[in-house]
Amino acid sequence: MVRFRYFFRASAVLICGTTLGLLIGWLVFSVSTLNGKSLFLAEGALIGLVISAIAVAYNRGSGFLTLSEITLNIPEFAGVKFGINLEYRRVAWSLFVETLTRVATQPLGIEDGSLREALTSLYSLFSATRELLKNMPPSKPTSKATVEMVAMKMLNQEIRPFLSKWHVHLKKFETTRPGAEESEWPQKDDCRKELEVLRQKLITYTKAFGQLANVANLAEFFTQNLSPRSNDARQQTQTRFH
């Protein structure tokens, strides 16, 4: 797969380079046949095009290279200054989506849901986050905190200790009591309590990723009022407009 991607990218570069060369050759030939006023107009247009291309490339590059400083209005990260640019905002957005949409970050009632499913979700979150960090380029030199520092802290100080403890305990129960219901697990209540503590911490990290990604209306993602309206409310609205 990696060799195929390399071959595809190399072929694309060769094709684009050849096409660009042909275009430049045609333009040079066309300009060389001009004279007088038409020649000056063509040269001016080409100079303007080059200047515009340089400006666009500079603005795009500065968005990726320049680190701006922001602070988060989250108590756990109060006073911490973060260095962020367009590239890191995209990484933060990916981390925001990964954490917000996981089962492990959703409320789990005392008798609701599956602890095994929650632990599997945490493991998937750990793997996906680690893979995302592996694929992003190293941060630019800065004295400020960066988005991957937040992600690493979430993995190593929050998720890893929880999984190291409870995956072993639950696996032992499943092995010694094959076919037994999860409700029969003696440690299920303790696991749920610690899972809820972890969930609250993960919500904090999710909000941090959202702020680093500059997500609009961030608070709306964490409200419980986004479910469809009840039938009574829908009927009242329909009646009002009939």
C-alpha positions as CSV (number, residue, x, y, z in Angstrom):
1,M,0.0,0.0,0.0
2,V,2.8,2.4,0.9
3,R,4.7,1.6,-2.4
4,F,1.5,2.1,-4.3
5,R,0.9,5.5,-2.8
6,Y,4.5,6.6,-3.5
7,F,4.2,5.4,-7.1
8,F,0.8,7.2,-7.5
9,R,2.2,10.5,-6.0
10,A,5.4,10.3,-8.1
11,S,3.3,9.7,-11.3
12,A,1.0,12.6,-10.4
13,V,4.0,14.9,-9.9
14,L,5.5,13.9,-13.3
15,I,2.2,14.4,-15.1
16,C,1.6,17.8,-13.5
17,G,5.2,18.8,-14.2
18,T,4.9,17.8,-17.8
19,T,1.6,19.6,-18.3
20,L,2.9,22.7,-16.6
21,G,6.0,22.7,-18.8
22,L,3.8,22.4,-21.9
23,L,1.6,25.3,-20.7
24,I,4.6,27.5,-19.9
25,G,6.2,26.7,-23.3
26,W,3.0,27.6,-25.1
27,L,2.7,30.9,-23.2
28,V,6.3,31.8,-23.9
29,F,5.8,31.1,-27.6
30,S,2.5,33.1,-27.7
31,V,4.1,36.1,-26.0
32,S,7.2,36.0,-28.3
33,T,4.9,36.4,-31.3
34,L,3.4,39.6,-29.8
35,N,4.7,43.1,-30.3
36,G,3.9,46.6,-29.3
37,K,1.0,47.2,-26.9
38,S,-0.1,43.6,-26.8
39,L,3.4,42.5,-25.7
40,F,3.4,44.9,-22.7
41,L,-0.1,43.9,-21.7
42,A,0.8,40.2,-21.8
43,E,4.0,40.7,-19.8
44,G,2.1,42.8,-17.2
45,A,-0.6,40.0,-16.9
46,L,2.1,37.4,-16.4
47,I,3.9,39.5,-13.8
48,G,0.6,40.0,-12.0
49,L,-0.2,36.3,-12.1
50,V,3.2,35.4,-10.6
51,I,2.9,38.0,-7.8
52,S,-0.6,36.8,-7.0
53,A,0.6,33.1,-6.9
54,I,3.4,34.1,-4.6
55,A,1.0,36.0,-2.3
56,V,-1.4,33.0,-2.2
57,A,1.4,30.6,-1.4
58,Y,2.7,32.9,1.3
59,N,-0.6,33.3,3.0
60,R,-1.3,29.6,2.9
61,G,2.1,28.7,4.1
62,S,2.0,31.3,6.9
63,G,-1.2,29.6,8.1
64,F,0.6,26.3,8.5
65,L,3.9,27.7,9.8
66,T,3.0,30.7,12.0
67,L,2.0,29.7,15.6
68,S,-0.5,32.0,17.2
69,E,-1.0,32.0,20.9
70,I,-4.3,31.1,22.6
71,T,-5.5,30.3,26.0
72,L,-8.5,28.0,26.9
73,N,-11.4,29.0,29.2
74,I,-11.3,25.6,30.8
75,P,-10.3,25.5,34.5
76,E,-8.1,22.4,34.1
77,F,-6.0,24.3,31.5
78,A,-6.3,27.8,33.0
79,G,-3.2,29.9,32.4
80,V,-1.7,27.5,29.9
81,K,-0.7,29.2,26.6
82,F,-1.0,27.1,23.5
83,G,0.7,27.5,20.2
84,I,-1.7,26.8,17.3
85,N,-1.7,27.1,13.5
86,L,-4.0,25.8,10.7
87,E,-2.4,22.4,10.7
88,Y,-2.7,21.9,14.4
89,R,-6.3,23.1,14.3
90,R,-7.1,20.3,11.9
91,V,-5.5,17.8,14.2
92,A,-7.5,19.2,17.1
93,W,-10.7,18.9,15.1
94,S,-9.9,15.2,14.4
95,L,-9.3,14.6,18.1
96,F,-12.5,16.5,19.0
97,V,-14.6,14.2,16.7
98,E,-12.8,11.1,17.9
99,T,-13.5,11.8,21.6
100,L,-16.9,13.3,21.3
101,T,-18.4,10.4,19.3
102,R,-17.1,7.5,21.4
103,V,-19.3,5.4,23.6
104,A,-16.9,6.0,26.4
105,T,-17.7,9.7,26.5
106,Q,-21.5,9.2,26.7
107,P,-23.3,8.8,30.1
108,L,-23.7,5.2,31.2
109,G,-26.4,4.5,33.7
110,I,-26.1,2.2,36.7
111,E,-28.0,-0.6,34.8
112,D,-27.6,0.7,31.3
113,G,-25.0,-0.1,28.6
114,S,-22.2,-2.6,28.6
115,L,-18.9,-2.2,30.4
116,R,-17.1,-4.4,27.9
117,E,-18.4,-2.1,25.1
118,A,-17.2,1.0,27.0
119,L,-13.7,-0.5,27.6
120,T,-13.5,-1.5,23.9
121,S,-14.5,2.0,23.0
122,L,-11.7,3.4,25.2
123,Y,-9.2,1.1,23.6
124,S,-10.3,2.2,20.1
125,L,-10.0,5.8,21.1
126,F,-6.5,5.1,22.5
127,S,-5.5,3.4,19.2
128,A,-7.1,6.1,16.9
129,T,-5.5,9.0,18.9
130,R,-2.1,7.3,18.9
131,E,-2.3,6.7,15.1
132,L,-3.4,10.3,14.5
133,L,-0.4,11.6,16.5
134,K,2.0,9.2,14.7
135,N,0.9,10.6,11.3
136,M,1.1,14.3,12.2
137,P,4.4,16.1,11.7
138,P,6.4,17.1,14.8
139,S,5.4,20.4,16.3
140,K,7.4,23.5,15.4
141,P,9.8,24.6,18.1
142,T,7.9,26.6,20.7
143,S,7.8,27.2,24.4
144,K,4.0,27.0,24.4
145,A,1.9,23.9,24.9
146,T,0.7,22.1,21.8
147,V,-2.3,20.0,20.9
148,E,-0.4,16.7,20.9
149,M,0.7,17.4,24.5
150,V,-2.9,17.5,25.5
151,A,-3.6,14.3,23.6
152,M,-0.6,12.5,25.1
153,K,-1.7,13.5,28.6
154,M,-5.2,12.1,27.9
155,L,-3.7,8.8,26.7
156,N,-1.0,8.3,29.3
157,Q,-2.5,9.8,32.4
158,E,-6.2,9.1,32.0
159,I,-7.1,6.3,29.5
160,R,-4.0,4.0,29.9
161,P,-4.2,3.6,33.7
162,F,-8.0,2.9,33.6
163,L,-7.6,0.2,30.9
164,S,-4.6,-1.3,32.6
165,K,-6.7,-1.9,35.7
166,W,-10.1,-2.7,34.5
167,H,-9.4,-4.6,31.3
168,V,-7.5,-7.2,33.4
169,H,-10.2,-7.5,36.0
170,L,-13.0,-7.8,33.5
171,K,-11.1,-10.3,31.4
172,K,-10.4,-12.4,34.4
173,F,-14.1,-12.5,35.2
174,E,-15.0,-13.4,31.6
175,T,-12.4,-16.2,31.6
176,T,-13.3,-17.7,34.9
177,R,-17.1,-17.3,34.4
178,P,-17.7,-18.0,30.7
179,G,-21.2,-17.2,29.6
180,A,-22.0,-15.3,32.8
181,E,-23.9,-12.1,32.6
182,E,-22.0,-8.9,33.2
183,S,-24.4,-8.0,35.9
184,E,-22.9,-10.9,37.9
185,W,-19.5,-9.3,38.0
186,P,-18.7,-8.4,41.6
187,Q,-16.7,-5.3,40.6
188,K,-19.1,-3.9,38.1
189,D,-20.2,-1.0,40.4
190,D,-16.7,0.1,41.2
191,C,-15.8,-0.1,37.5
192,R,-18.8,2.1,36.6
193,K,-18.0,4.7,39.2
194,E,-14.4,5.0,37.9
195,L,-15.6,5.0,34.4
196,E,-17.9,8.0,35.1
197,V,-14.9,9.8,36.7
198,L,-12.9,9.1,33.6
199,R,-15.8,10.2,31.3
200,Q,-16.0,13.6,33.0
201,K,-12.2,14.0,32.4
202,L,-12.5,13.0,28.8
203,I,-15.3,15.6,28.3
204,T,-12.8,18.2,29.5
205,Y,-10.2,17.0,27.0
206,T,-12.9,17.0,24.3
207,K,-13.7,20.6,25.1
208,A,-10.0,21.5,25.0
209,F,-9.7,20.0,21.5
210,G,-12.8,21.8,20.4
211,Q,-11.4,25.2,21.6
212,L,-8.1,24.5,20.0
213,A,-9.9,23.7,16.7
214,N,-12.0,26.9,17.1
215,V,-15.2,24.9,16.9
216,A,-18.2,27.3,16.6
217,N,-21.0,27.0,19.2
218,L,-18.9,24.5,21.1
219,A,-21.2,24.4,24.1
220,E,-24.1,23.1,21.9
221,F,-22.2,19.9,21.4
222,F,-22.4,19.1,25.1
223,T,-26.1,19.8,25.8
224,Q,-28.6,17.1,26.2
225,N,-31.4,19.1,24.5
226,L,-30.6,18.2,20.9
227,S,-32.9,15.2,20.8
228,P,-36.0,15.4,18.5
229,R,-39.0,17.0,20.1
230,S,-41.8,14.9,21.5
231,N,-44.8,14.1,19.4
232,D,-46.9,16.5,21.5
233,A,-44.6,19.4,20.7
234,R,-44.5,18.4,17.0
235,Q,-48.3,18.2,16.9
236,Q,-48.6,21.6,18.5
237,T,-46.3,23.1,15.9
238,Q,-48.2,21.5,13.1
239,T,-51.5,22.8,14.5
240,R,-50.1,26.3,14.8
241,F,-49.2,26.4,11.1
242,H,-52.4,24.8,9.7
